[in-house]
């Protein structure tokens, strides 16, 4: 008699698919530039991070998965998130925490459709530019790579090609 190997359980299939998704996201996440030599970040140090979203939607989580991924990797995390309307105090809040010279991570969600239809708002763009005048900024695009072209002064640039949770976890991993 010949015996077939036991069929994989649904849990095994899900675990295999999840591991493959993590592998693909890690390979897709790339450091495009590190002109200031700020990478890798020291995981024993704190990190300040901002996520710029193109809009707020009711099904959105209270914070993006990047927040948890950073907390899993860094000793301390100051996490901020904003949609298209940027509060006037946000830049000051971001700059108040990290010591002078410590980079700030800015991750912008820029999907192809959103980029062509909306792009970053003027206030989001102004925020990035202000931060770059006062600290090294590690700029990451959770979406299309060409959105980074407008920021040649960024200390480092990364792209994930997607904003799904596995891509956000891959970004956190690429920072250390």
Helices and strands as residue ranges (DSSP letters): H 10-28, E 30-33, E 46-52, H 65-73, E 76-82, H 90-97, E 104-110, H 112-117, H 122-134, E 137-143, G 145-150, E 156-159, H 165-175
